[in-house]
Amino acid sequence: MHSKAKYPQPRQRSAILESTRNLKMARSAHRYVRGSTVMFYEWLDKIQAGAIPEGPSIWICGDCHVGNLGPVANHRGAIEIQIRDLDQTVIGNPAHDLLRLALSLASAARGSDLPGVTTALMLEAMMEGYEKSFAPDFDEESDLPIPDTVRLIIRQSAAATWKTLANERIDGPKPQIPLGRRFWPISRQENDQLTQLAQSDEIRRLATMLGSRDDDAVVKLQDAAYWMKGCSSLGLLRYAAILSVGHRRSDRQYCLMDFKEAKTAAAPRAKGAKMPQNQAERVVEGARYLSPYLGKRVRATTLLGKSVFVRELLPQDLKVEVEQLTAQEATRIAAYLAAVVGKAHSRQLDAVSRKQWLSELERNRTSQLDAPTWLWKGVVELLGIHERAYLEHCRKYALSARESERAA
């Protein structure tokens, strides 16, 4: 049994989560951009009609920053770089994903102290990679040079094991979640509901679909904790749960499940778009279109009256980190990741729609810059808005920290 006395109790979570979120977003401008999705869409809502192209109504990521892409494994163990976070997914304008990715890449370039020329070249490379991905026989591994950053994370993903996952996510290979900075005790009510969910047919099928697990294996909750994770999602329900799968102790396997509350997406949806009203079902549906490997491994359910989606965390599921970039690596990453996004978009379109969307993207280009002017102008404006907001956030955080020190 965990000793819970020294850890945050459920009623204390909100204040700690808010403080943690503010600290994370104050650490760098790039992290601030990642955690300020709503600000991006507030800007979109204010711009003049026609300022960005209107693409076909398809499922989009909705929060397409660099950290939301990475290696994802399917239920058979195959690995592919795909979109890995679909909290904001909606049927919307694919240009929104392009802008969000461009802003994230440009922010990473600024954080790496790269010159503005490199940012311009990144946007050019990004559009080249995105448009290449619409070719019928496109394959990102053979049609684009794999950036060193991506190559390394693919190797790490391919070599990962349950022990890797346990050490990274729960600080040890034993089937128990150690309480501490990231994992907090849960209430009896939370534990009871997670126990019931673990034994439900839906979660049992999810837990037994991978590897060599028997379809009729007994699934039980082994351990669970509240998970302080992410940035924009802090404050929502989030649980890590270890489930045991097997009839006997000798054949028992363990899996780590992520239970995450689904909130209403900030991303604007296309007019007349028909999507699931249930927020978790919306996430699951978007994943099936945008990230097939992940889409087959995620389910929607209800926990404590809230809509949540559940997936088994696999050792191979990692994210692309671009804290420091060289000029050459920056353009390669921009092209490669944009191609991943383009592939997710293009698989939803027929040949005629693909051609029409590519033609629309070709508009508004100059002889000096191969990236569309709408993309360049949007990124420049968004960088300025986020930089001002980031500095103001840091000022407020510093004042708050000083007041806390004085009070202590």
N, C-alpha and C positions, 0 to 999 in steps of 0.2 A: 504493500500500500504506500501511496505517496503521502508524505507529510506536507499538508497544504498551508500551514500557518504562515510561513514566510513569503508566500507567493500572492500575487494580486488575486483578489476574489472577484466574482462576476460583477458586482456593483462598482468595483474600482477600475474596470477595464477602460471605460470611455475616456476618462481624463488621461490615462497613460497612453492610450492609442493616439489621441490628438497630439500630445506632446511629442511622441515618437515620430509621427508624420511630419510635424513642423521641423524637427531636427533633420530628418532625412532630406527634406526639400531644401534645407538651408545649406547642405553640404556642398552642392555644386549647382550651377545653372542647368547642366544637363539633367540632373536628377529632378530639378524643379520642373523642367519641361515634361519629363515622364509622368510626373504626378499631378499635372494641371490640365487634364483632358477637357474639363468643362470650359476653361479659358479659351482653348482652341475653338470649340464650337460656339462660344459666345462671339468670337471674332467672325466666324463663318456667317452667323446670323445677321451681322451688321453690314457685311460687304454688299456692294452693289450687285444687282441681278446681272448675270452674264459675266461677272469678273473671273469666274472659273468655269471650265466646260461642264456641261451637263451630260454625264455618261449614262449608260444603260442601268436600269434598276436591277441590281444584283446584290447578293450578300457581300458585305464588306466587313473588315475587321472592326472598324470604328475607333480603334485606339492603336494605330499601326506604327508604334515606335520601335526602335531597334531591339529593345529588350523583350518585346513580345514575339520575336521570331527565334527559332532555334531547332535543334534536333528533336524529333518526336518519333517514338517507336510505335509500330502498330501491334496488334494482338499476336502477331507471329514473330515479332522481334526485328522486323526490317526497320531501317532508320532513314528518315528523310528530313531535310530542313523545311519546316512548315510554320504557319502561324500557330502560336502556342497559348495565346490568351484571347478569349473571345467574349469577355464580359460585356463589351460595348457593341457587339455585332448586331447589325440591322440590315435590312434591305435598303440600300441607299446608293449614293453617287460614288463610284470608284475613285473619282478625283480626290475625294476627301482622304482616302488612304494614302494616295500619292503625296498630298500636301503634308499629312501628319508624319509620314516617313521622311520626307525631305527636311522638315523642321527638326526632327530627331537627329538626322545625320549631320545637318548644319550645326546643331548645338554641340554634338560630339566633336566636330572639327574645331569649333571655337574653344572647347574645353581642352583640346590637344594643342592649342596655340598654333594652329595651322592658318596660313594666310587666306584672305578672302578669295584669291584666285583658286585655291584648292576647293573651296566651297562651290564655286561656279563649275569647276570640272566634275565635282561629285554629282551635281544635279544633272549635268550632261550624261555622265555614266549611268546614273539612275534611270533616266528616260530610255537610254539605249538598252539597258538590261530588261526593263519593263516591256518595251515594244518587241524585243527579240522573243520573249516568252510566249507571244501570241502565235508563233509559227507552229503548225500542226505537229511537227516532229521535234519540238524543242526539248532539250534535256540540259538542265543547268550544270550538271557535272561535266559534260563534254562540250557544251556550246559556250561556256564562260569560264575564265580562269578562276579557280577556287582560291579565295583570299587565305592567307596564312592563318588568320584568326579563326575562320570557319573550318579550315582543314584540321586545326588543332582540336577544336571542340567536337568535330565529328569523330576523331580518333578517341577522345576521352569518352564520348558517348558509346562508341562501339565496344570499348573495354570495360564499361561500367557493369557492376554486379549488385546484388542485393546488399552486400557489405558496403559497397560504395555509397549506395542510396542511404543506408542506415547511418553511416558516418557523416554524410553531408547534411541530411535532413533531421536526424534525431540523435546525433552525437554518439552513436554506438550500435553494434550489430545485434544486441539483445532485443527481444520482442517487447520492449517497454519504452515508453516515451519519457525521457528524463525532464522533469519540470525545471524551469530556469528562465533565462531572459526571453526566449522565443515561445516556450510552451508553458501554459498556465493551467491550474486545476479547473475542472468543470464542476458544475453543480450536480446534485443527484438527479434533478429533472433532465438535464442535458445528457447525463450518462444513461438514464433509462430510455430516452428516445433514441439515442445512438445504438443502444443494445437492440432495441426493437427493429430499427432500420437494418442493422447487420443481418438479421434473421429473415428479412423480407425477401420475397422471390426476386424482386428487381435487383437488389444489391447482391444477393447470392449469385445470380447469373453473371453480374459484372465481375465478382470476385473469382469465379470459376472459369471465365472465358479465356484466360491467358495460360500459357505453358501447358503442362501435362495434368492440370487439376481436373478431377472428376466432376462431371456436371452435377451429380447428386451429392457432392461433398457437403459435410456439415460446416457452416460458416458461423463463427462467433466473434463478438467483440473481445479483443485481448486487452487493449488499453486505448485511451483517448485523452486528448488535451485540447484546450483552446490554442489556436496557432496565431501568433502575432506575425503577420507576413504581408509583404507588399507595401504599397504606399497609398495609391488612390483608393484601395479597398479597405484600408484600416478603418475600423469602426463597424464593419459588417461581421456577421457570423462567419467564423472560419475555424474548422476543426481538423486536426490530424487524428486518424484512427488506425490502429493496427488490428487487422482481422486475422484470425487463424482459419485455415482452410484444410479440411481433412477429417477422415473418420477416426483415425487412431493417431496417437502421439508419434508413432514411428513414421507415418507418412504425412505428417502435418507440415504445411507451408504457411508463410506469412505474407501479407500484402499491406502496403501503406496507402490508405485512402484519404483523399482530400475532399472535405465537405465545405462548400463555399456558397455563401448567400449571393443570389442574383438580384441586382438592383435594376431599376429602370434605366435604360441606356440614354446617355446624353447625346449620342450621335443622332443627327436628324435622319428620319426615315423618308423614303420616297413616297410621294403622294399616291394613295390607293394601295400601298404595299400591304399584303396580307401576311402577317406573322403571328406566331403563337402569342396569346395574351399573357400566358404564364411566363415570367421572366426567365426561369431556369430552362423551360422548354425552348424559349427563343435562343438561348446560348447553345443548347444541344443541336438545334436545327442549323444554326449558323456554322457550327463546327463541322457538321456533316458535309457542307458545301465547300468550306474554305480549307479545312484541315482534316481530310478523310482519315488519317491515321488516328488523330485524336477523337474525331467524331464517333468512331466505333467504340470508344472506351469511356464515354461519358454518359451519365444518366441524370434525369431530372427527378426530384422528389421534394418532400416537405419536411421541415424540421422546426419545431417550436413555432409553428404557424407561418414560417417564412419559406419562400421558394428558394431551394438550394440545388446546385448541381454537384455531382459526385464523379470523381475519376480516380482510378488507381494510378499512383505515381510510380513511374518506372525509372530504373537507374539511368536509362538512356535519355530521359527528358531533361534537357539543359537549355540555357538561354545564351544568346550571343551578347557578350560584353564588349563594349568599345570605349573604355575609359581613356585610353591613349592610342592615338593613331599616327601613322606616317602618311605623307601625302599620297604615295603610291597605294598603300593599303586602303586608304580612305576611298579612293575611286573604285577599287576592286570590290570592296564591301558594298558600296552604294549600288553598283551594277548587279551584284549577286543577290542581295536582299530584295531589290526591286523586282528582279526576275522571279523570285519566290512568290512575291505578292501578285505579280502579273499572272503567274501560273494559276494561282488560286482564283483570280478573277476570270481568266479566259476559259477555264474548264466549265464555267456556267453559261457560256455564250455559244451560239451557233456561228458558222463561218461568216455569214452576212453581218451579224452584229459585231463580230470581232473587227472586221474590215471598217465598218462605220466608226467604231470607237477609236481605232488607230488613226483614221482620217481626221477625226475631231482633235486628237492630240497633236497632229502635225501643224495645226493652225497656230497663229500667233508666235512664230519663231522669227528670229532675226538672223542676219548673215554672220553676226559676231558671236552669237550664243546659241548653241544647239538646243538647250533646254527652253521650253516654252516661256514666254514672257510672264504669263499668269502665274507660273510656278515660281519663277525667280522673284517677282514682286511680292507674292504672297509670303515666301520664306523670309525675305528681308523685313517686311512689316511685322511678321509674327516674332522674329528674333528680337526686334526692338521692344515689342509689347511684353514679351516674356522676360527680357533682361530688366526692364523697369520694375516689373512685378516681383522678380526674384530679389532685386536689391531692397525693395520695400519689405518683402517677407523677411529678409535677413535683418533689417533694421528692427522690425517688430520682435523678431525672435531674440535678438541681442538685448533689447530693453526688457523683455519678459524674463530672460535668464538672469539679468542683473537684479530685478525686483525679487526673484525667487531666492537669490543669494542673500539679499538684505533681510528677507523675511526669516531665512534660516538662522 
